[in-house]
């Protein structure tokens, strides 16, 4: 799914009681794993879960989450692996 679509979904549910996960290909086997982005609380009550795989969703934010996301994309040792495309 394009990053813009992921951001659109995030913006629609960030202030709700809906949880959000990204389905990522598992490191081994032929299955998916859940990459949590948000638990079933509004963002005002908890932070989004920024990981090397979900960082692109938050990279354009002009706050601490955007700063953390940009750092992860650039510096985290798993960023290239988590975002590898064929």
N, CA, C and O atoms as CSV, one atom per row, in Angstrom:
chain,resi,resn,atom,element,x,y,z
A,1,UNK,N,N,0.854,-1.177,0.000
A,1,UNK,CA,C,0.000,0.000,0.000
A,1,UNK,C,C,0.900,1.240,0.000
A,1,UNK,O,O,1.870,1.296,0.756
A,2,UNK,N,N,0.597,2.207,-0.818
A,2,UNK,CA,C,1.415,3.422,-0.844
A,2,UNK,C,C,1.429,4.134,0.514
A,2,UNK,O,O,0.462,4.074,1.274
A,3,UNK,N,N,2.533,4.798,0.794
A,3,UNK,CA,C,2.681,5.511,2.069
A,3,UNK,C,C,1.580,6.555,2.242
A,3,UNK,O,O,1.075,6.738,3.350
A,4,UNK,N,N,1.208,7.230,1.179
A,4,UNK,CA,C,0.141,8.240,1.283
A,4,UNK,C,C,-1.169,7.618,1.769
A,4,UNK,O,O,-1.882,8.236,2.560
A,5,UNK,N,N,-1.492,6.431,1.320
A,5,UNK,CA,C,-2.700,5.739,1.787
A,5,UNK,C,C,-2.567,5.351,3.247
A,5,UNK,O,O,-3.535,5.432,4.003
A,6,UNK,N,N,-1.370,4.928,3.650
A,6,UNK,CA,C,-1.145,4.589,5.055
A,6,UNK,C,C,-1.331,5.819,5.936
A,6,UNK,O,O,-1.930,5.742,7.009
A,7,UNK,N,N,-0.809,6.958,5.471
A,7,UNK,CA,C,-0.969,8.211,6.235
A,7,UNK,C,C,-2.442,8.622,6.313
A,7,UNK,O,O,-2.900,9.102,7.350
A,8,UNK,N,N,-3.173,8.434,5.230
A,8,UNK,CA,C,-4.593,8.774,5.218
A,8,UNK,C,C,-5.347,7.943,6.258
A,8,UNK,O,O,-6.158,8.478,7.014
A,9,UNK,N,N,-5.084,6.659,6.295
A,9,UNK,CA,C,-5.739,5.789,7.291
A,9,UNK,C,C,-5.357,6.229,8.691
A,9,UNK,O,O,-6.219,6.324,9.565
A,10,UNK,N,N,-4.066,6.501,8.920
A,10,UNK,CA,C,-3.608,6.951,10.237
A,10,UNK,C,C,-4.366,8.212,10.661
A,10,UNK,O,O,-4.861,8.295,11.785
A,11,UNK,N,N,-4.454,9.189,9.759
A,11,UNK,CA,C,-5.120,10.448,10.099
A,11,UNK,C,C,-6.604,10.263,10.387
A,11,UNK,O,O,-7.174,11.007,11.186
A,12,UNK,N,N,-7.229,9.296,9.757
A,12,UNK,CA,C,-8.656,9.050,9.995
A,12,UNK,C,C,-8.930,8.389,11.347
A,12,UNK,O,O,-9.988,8.614,11.934
A,13,UNK,N,N,-8.002,7.584,11.846
A,13,UNK,CA,C,-8.302,6.832,13.072
A,13,UNK,C,C,-7.465,7.238,14.291
A,13,UNK,O,O,-7.671,6.690,15.374
A,14,UNK,N,N,-6.537,8.173,14.147
A,14,UNK,CA,C,-5.627,8.489,15.248
A,14,UNK,C,C,-6.337,8.972,16.512
A,14,UNK,O,O,-5.832,8.749,17.613
A,15,UNK,N,N,-7.460,9.609,16.391
A,15,UNK,CA,C,-8.174,10.127,17.566
A,15,UNK,C,C,-9.368,9.260,17.957
A,15,UNK,O,O,-10.295,9.734,18.614
A,16,UNK,N,N,-9.346,8.004,17.555
A,16,UNK,CA,C,-10.442,7.083,17.862
A,16,UNK,C,C,-9.964,5.979,18.799
A,16,UNK,O,O,-8.798,5.943,19.193
A,17,UNK,N,N,-10.878,5.084,19.149
A,17,UNK,CA,C,-10.558,3.911,19.961
A,17,UNK,C,C,-10.291,2.682,19.079
A,17,UNK,O,O,-10.455,1.547,19.527
A,18,UNK,N,N,-9.890,2.910,17.853
A,18,UNK,CA,C,-9.617,1.821,16.916
A,18,UNK,C,C,-8.116,1.522,16.925
A,18,UNK,O,O,-7.296,2.437,16.850
A,19,UNK,N,N,-7.766,0.252,17.018
A,19,UNK,CA,C,-6.350,-0.113,16.938
A,19,UNK,C,C,-5.942,-0.225,15.473
A,19,UNK,O,O,-6.787,-0.399,14.595
A,20,UNK,N,N,-4.648,-0.125,15.221
A,20,UNK,CA,C,-4.135,-0.169,13.859
A,20,UNK,C,C,-2.844,-0.969,13.825
A,20,UNK,O,O,-1.929,-0.726,14.612
A,21,UNK,N,N,-2.779,-1.919,12.912
A,21,UNK,CA,C,-1.582,-2.728,12.695
A,21,UNK,C,C,-1.261,-2.740,11.223
A,21,UNK,O,O,-2.153,-2.616,10.384
A,22,UNK,N,N,-0.001,-2.887,10.909
A,22,UNK,CA,C,0.440,-3.043,9.536
A,22,UNK,C,C,0.823,-4.511,9.363
A,22,UNK,O,O,1.508,-5.073,10.218
A,23,UNK,N,N,0.400,-5.125,8.295
A,23,UNK,CA,C,0.781,-6.509,8.023
A,23,UNK,C,C,2.111,-6.494,7.288
A,23,UNK,O,O,2.207,-5.989,6.170
A,24,UNK,N,N,3.128,-7.047,7.918
A,24,UNK,CA,C,4.467,-7.093,7.331
A,24,UNK,C,C,4.839,-8.546,7.080
A,24,UNK,O,O,4.401,-9.442,7.802
A,25,UNK,N,N,5.638,-8.769,6.067
A,25,UNK,CA,C,6.089,-10.133,5.781
A,25,UNK,C,C,6.994,-10.580,6.913
A,25,UNK,O,O,7.893,-9.851,7.335
A,26,UNK,N,N,6.747,-11.785,7.398
A,26,UNK,CA,C,7.542,-12.332,8.493
A,26,UNK,C,C,8.984,-12.541,8.049
A,26,UNK,O,O,9.271,-12.683,6.860
A,27,UNK,N,N,9.874,-12.557,9.015
A,27,UNK,CA,C,11.296,-12.731,8.719
A,27,UNK,C,C,11.614,-14.103,8.156
A,27,UNK,O,O,12.614,-14.266,7.457
A,28,UNK,N,N,10.795,-15.075,8.442
A,28,UNK,CA,C,10.974,-16.422,7.898
A,28,UNK,C,C,9.617,-17.065,7.723
A,28,UNK,O,O,8.647,-16.670,8.370
A,29,UNK,N,N,9.547,-18.035,6.867
A,29,UNK,CA,C,8.267,-18.691,6.591
A,29,UNK,C,C,7.447,-17.894,5.598
A,29,UNK,O,O,7.870,-16.844,5.114
A,30,UNK,N,N,6.284,-18.405,5.308
A,30,UNK,CA,C,5.372,-17.774,4.357
A,30,UNK,C,C,4.148,-17.265,5.109
A,30,UNK,O,O,3.059,-17.829,5.010
A,31,UNK,N,N,4.347,-16.204,5.850
A,31,UNK,CA,C,3.256,-15.657,6.651
A,31,UNK,C,C,3.483,-14.173,6.886
A,31,UNK,O,O,4.527,-13.621,6.535
A,32,UNK,N,N,2.498,-13.548,7.477
A,32,UNK,CA,C,2.590,-12.149,7.848
A,32,UNK,C,C,2.695,-12.040,9.363
A,32,UNK,O,O,2.287,-12.938,10.099
A,33,UNK,N,N,3.248,-10.931,9.803
A,33,UNK,CA,C,3.288,-10.610,11.226
A,33,UNK,C,C,2.648,-9.236,11.407
A,33,UNK,O,O,2.655,-8.413,10.492
A,34,UNK,N,N,2.104,-9.003,12.576
A,34,UNK,CA,C,1.504,-7.699,12.870
A,34,UNK,C,C,2.584,-6.731,13.322
A,34,UNK,O,O,3.382,-7.039,14.208
A,35,UNK,N,N,2.599,-5.575,12.714
A,35,UNK,CA,C,3.471,-4.486,13.134
A,35,UNK,C,C,2.547,-3.438,13.748
A,35,UNK,O,O,1.893,-2.697,13.014
A,36,UNK,N,N,2.476,-3.357,15.084
A,36,UNK,CA,C,1.530,-2.429,15.711
A,36,UNK,C,C,1.887,-0.972,15.443
A,36,UNK,O,O,3.058,-0.591,15.448
A,37,UNK,N,N,0.865,-0.176,15.212
A,37,UNK,CA,C,1.023,1.262,15.014
A,37,UNK,C,C,0.300,2.017,16.124
A,37,UNK,O,O,0.785,3.035,16.618
A,38,UNK,N,N,-0.866,1.502,16.508
A,38,UNK,CA,C,-1.696,2.180,17.516
A,38,UNK,C,C,-2.566,1.149,18.218
A,38,UNK,O,O,-3.164,0.278,17.586
A,39,UNK,N,N,-2.620,1.270,19.537
A,39,UNK,CA,C,-3.538,0.439,20.306
A,39,UNK,C,C,-4.907,1.108,20.330
A,39,UNK,O,O,-5.073,2.186,19.761
A,40,UNK,N,N,-5.871,0.498,20.965
A,40,UNK,CA,C,-7.244,1.000,20.927
A,40,UNK,C,C,-7.481,2.159,21.898
A,40,UNK,O,O,-8.407,2.130,22.709
A,41,UNK,N,N,-6.634,3.169,21.797
A,41,UNK,CA,C,-6.753,4.409,22.566
A,41,UNK,C,C,-6.500,5.581,21.627
A,41,UNK,O,O,-5.749,5.442,20.662
A,42,UNK,N,N,-7.115,6.737,21.892
A,42,UNK,CA,C,-6.793,7.909,21.083
A,42,UNK,C,C,-5.319,8.283,21.251
A,42,UNK,O,O,-4.727,8.000,22.292
A,43,UNK,N,N,-4.729,8.907,20.250
A,43,UNK,CA,C,-3.323,9.299,20.308
A,43,UNK,C,C,-3.056,10.218,21.494
A,43,UNK,O,O,-1.953,10.211,22.042
A,44,UNK,N,N,-4.040,11.002,21.896
A,44,UNK,CA,C,-3.848,11.892,23.041
A,44,UNK,C,C,-3.558,11.120,24.325
A,44,UNK,O,O,-3.013,11.685,25.273
A,45,UNK,N,N,-3.915,9.842,24.368
A,45,UNK,CA,C,-3.679,9.016,25.549
A,45,UNK,C,C,-2.465,8.104,25.399
A,45,UNK,O,O,-2.046,7.475,26.370
A,46,UNK,N,N,-1.906,8.025,24.225
A,46,UNK,CA,C,-0.734,7.186,23.981
A,46,UNK,C,C,-0.022,7.661,22.733
A,46,UNK,O,O,-0.600,8.386,21.923
A,47,UNK,N,N,1.210,7.266,22.572
A,47,UNK,CA,C,1.974,7.642,21.389
A,47,UNK,C,C,1.765,6.629,20.279
A,47,UNK,O,O,1.454,5.471,20.558
A,48,UNK,N,N,1.928,7.040,19.015
A,48,UNK,CA,C,1.961,6.018,17.973
A,48,UNK,C,C,3.227,5.192,18.155
A,48,UNK,O,O,4.203,5.671,18.732
A,49,UNK,N,N,3.218,3.976,17.673
A,49,UNK,CA,C,4.369,3.097,17.782
A,49,UNK,C,C,5.187,3.236,16.509
A,49,UNK,O,O,4.831,2.692,15.464
A,50,UNK,N,N,6.280,3.967,16.609
A,50,UNK,CA,C,7.135,4.225,15.463
A,50,UNK,C,C,8.244,3.177,15.441
A,50,UNK,O,O,8.997,3.033,16.405
A,51,UNK,N,N,8.333,2.453,14.337
A,51,UNK,CA,C,9.363,1.427,14.164
A,51,UNK,C,C,10.031,1.658,12.805
A,51,UNK,O,O,9.563,2.490,12.028
A,52,UNK,N,N,11.107,0.942,12.510
A,52,UNK,CA,C,11.699,1.099,11.178
A,52,UNK,C,C,10.695,0.828,10.053
A,52,UNK,O,O,10.802,1.417,8.977
A,53,UNK,N,N,9.731,-0.047,10.290
A,53,UNK,CA,C,8.738,-0.380,9.252
A,53,UNK,C,C,7.632,0.659,9.145
A,53,UNK,O,O,7.114,0.886,8.051
A,54,UNK,N,N,7.255,1.298,10.251
A,54,UNK,CA,C,6.147,2.256,10.228
A,54,UNK,C,C,6.607,3.712,10.157
A,54,UNK,O,O,5.773,4.613,10.068
A,55,UNK,N,N,7.896,3.956,10.193
A,55,UNK,CA,C,8.429,5.323,10.266
A,55,UNK,C,C,7.964,6.212,9.116
A,55,UNK,O,O,7.750,7.408,9.318
A,56,UNK,N,N,7.805,5.659,7.922
A,56,UNK,CA,C,7.410,6.480,6.772
A,56,UNK,C,C,6.037,7.124,6.960
A,56,UNK,O,O,5.768,8.177,6.381
A,57,UNK,N,N,5.181,6.518,7.747
A,57,UNK,CA,C,3.849,7.079,8.004
A,57,UNK,C,C,3.977,8.419,8.727
A,57,UNK,O,O,3.184,9.332,8.501
A,58,UNK,N,N,4.978,8.528,9.596
A,58,UNK,CA,C,5.116,9.701,10.463
A,58,UNK,C,C,6.226,10.653,10.040
A,58,UNK,O,O,6.415,11.688,10.680
A,59,UNK,N,N,6.967,10.335,8.977
A,59,UNK,CA,C,8.169,11.090,8.624
A,59,UNK,C,C,7.910,12.538,8.215
A,59,UNK,O,O,8.838,13.346,8.256
A,60,UNK,N,N,6.709,12.892,7.828
A,60,UNK,CA,C,6.418,14.268,7.432
A,60,UNK,C,C,5.866,15.118,8.573
A,60,UNK,O,O,5.619,16.310,8.390
A,61,UNK,N,N,5.670,14.520,9.748
A,61,UNK,CA,C,5.168,15.283,10.885
A,61,UNK,C,C,6.232,16.258,11.381
A,61,UNK,O,O,7.421,15.937,11.389
A,62,UNK,N,N,5.813,17.417,11.783
A,62,UNK,CA,C,6.732,18.424,12.333
A,62,UNK,C,C,6.642,18.417,13.854
A,62,UNK,O,O,6.328,19.434,14.471
A,63,UNK,N,N,6.918,17.265,14.450
A,63,UNK,CA,C,6.927,17.141,15.904
A,63,UNK,C,C,7.927,16.056,16.271
A,63,UNK,O,O,8.693,15.599,15.424
A,64,UNK,N,N,7.921,15.644,17.536
A,64,UNK,CA,C,8.894,14.651,18.006
A,64,UNK,C,C,8.738,13.301,17.307
A,64,UNK,O,O,9.726,12.591,17.118
A,65,UNK,N,N,7.517,12.936,16.921
A,65,UNK,CA,C,7.317,11.658,16.227
A,65,UNK,C,C,7.911,11.707,14.816
A,65,UNK,O,O,8.501,10.734,14.349
A,66,UNK,N,N,7.749,12.842,14.149
A,66,UNK,CA,C,8.353,13.011,12.832
A,66,UNK,C,C,9.870,12.989,12.913
A,66,UNK,O,O,10.537,12.394,12.066
A,67,UNK,N,N,10.410,13.636,13.932
A,67,UNK,CA,C,11.859,13.639,14.124
A,67,UNK,C,C,12.377,12.226,14.381
A,67,UNK,O,O,13.390,11.818,13.812
A,68,UNK,N,N,11.687,11.493,15.228
A,68,UNK,CA,C,12.072,10.113,15.517
A,68,UNK,C,C,11.952,9.246,14.260
A,68,UNK,O,O,12.817,8.412,13.995
A,69,UNK,N,N,10.888,9.444,13.494
A,69,UNK,CA,C,10.682,8.663,12.268
A,69,UNK,C,C,11.785,8.934,11.253
A,69,UNK,O,O,12.308,8.003,10.641
A,70,UNK,N,N,12.141,10.196,11.072
A,70,UNK,CA,C,13.203,10.532,10.128
A,70,UNK,C,C,14.535,9.936,10.565
A,70,UNK,O,O,15.310,9.469,9.730
A,71,UNK,N,N,14.805,9.950,11.870
A,71,UNK,CA,C,16.030,9.330,12.373
A,71,UNK,C,C,16.023,7.832,12.074
A,71,UNK,O,O,17.025,7.284,11.616
A,72,UNK,N,N,14.890,7.169,12.333
A,72,UNK,CA,C,14.817,5.722,12.090
A,72,UNK,C,C,15.050,5.383,10.629
A,72,UNK,O,O,15.774,4.437,10.318
A,73,UNK,N,N,14.444,6.147,9.729
A,73,UNK,CA,C,14.609,5.888,8.299
A,73,UNK,C,C,16.077,6.015,7.901
A,73,UNK,O,O,16.585,5.219,7.112
A,74,UNK,N,N,16.743,7.005,8.443
A,74,UNK,CA,C,18.123,7.279,8.062
A,74,UNK,C,C,19.146,6.428,8.807
A,74,UNK,O,O,20.130,5.992,8.210
A,75,UNK,N,N,18.933,6.182,10.112
A,75,UNK,CA,C,19.989,5.623,10.950
A,75,UNK,C,C,19.747,4.222,11.507
A,75,UNK,O,O,20.709,3.516,11.810
A,76,UNK,N,N,18.510,3.807,11.648
A,76,UNK,CA,C,18.250,2.515,12.304
A,76,UNK,C,C,18.789,1.379,11.450
A,76,UNK,O,O,18.566,1.348,10.240
A,77,UNK,N,N,19.496,0.449,12.075
A,77,UNK,CA,C,20.163,-0.625,11.329
A,77,UNK,C,C,19.188,-1.555,10.607
A,77,UNK,O,O,19.595,-2.240,9.669
A,78,UNK,N,N,17.928,-1.603,11.005
A,78,UNK,CA,C,16.948,-2.469,10.353
A,78,UNK,C,C,16.079,-1.752,9.321
A,78,UNK,O,O,15.228,-2.380,8.691
A,79,UNK,N,N,16.277,-0.472,9.145
A,79,UNK,CA,C,15.436,0.290,8.224
A,79,UNK,C,C,15.508,-0.243,6.790
A,79,UNK,O,O,14.473,-0.404,6.144
A,80,UNK,N,N,16.701,-0.517,6.290
A,80,UNK,CA,C,16.842,-1.023,4.922
A,80,UNK,C,C,16.171,-2.383,4.770
A,80,UNK,O,O,15.532,-2.649,3.753
A,81,UNK,N,N,16.312,-3.235,5.764
A,81,UNK,CA,C,15.711,-4.576,5.713
A,81,UNK,C,C,14.197,-4.470,5.800
A,81,UNK,O,O,13.488,-5.118,5.029
A,82,UNK,N,N,13.691,-3.663,6.725
A,82,UNK,CA,C,12.242,-3.553,6.944
A,82,UNK,C,C,11.522,-2.930,5.753
A,82,UNK,O,O,10.341,-3.200,5.534
A,83,UNK,N,N,12.218,-2.105,4.988
A,83,UNK,CA,C,11.580,-1.395,3.882
A,83,UNK,C,C,12.110,-1.824,2.531
A,83,UNK,O,O,11.974,-1.090,1.552
A,84,UNK,N,N,12.706,-2.986,2.461
A,84,UNK,CA,C,13.265,-3.500,1.209
A,84,UNK,C,C,12.146,-3.767,0.210
A,84,UNK,O,O,11.127,-4.375,0.536
A,85,UNK,N,N,12.359,-3.305,-0.996
A,85,UNK,CA,C,11.400,-3.594,-2.076
A,85,UNK,C,C,12.137,-4.329,-3.189
A,85,UNK,O,O,13.347,-4.182,-3.360
A,86,UNK,N,N,11.389,-5.112,-3.932
A,86,UNK,CA,C,11.987,-5.867,-5.032
A,86,UNK,C,C,12.015,-5.063,-6.305
A,86,UNK,O,O,12.487,-5.551,-7.332
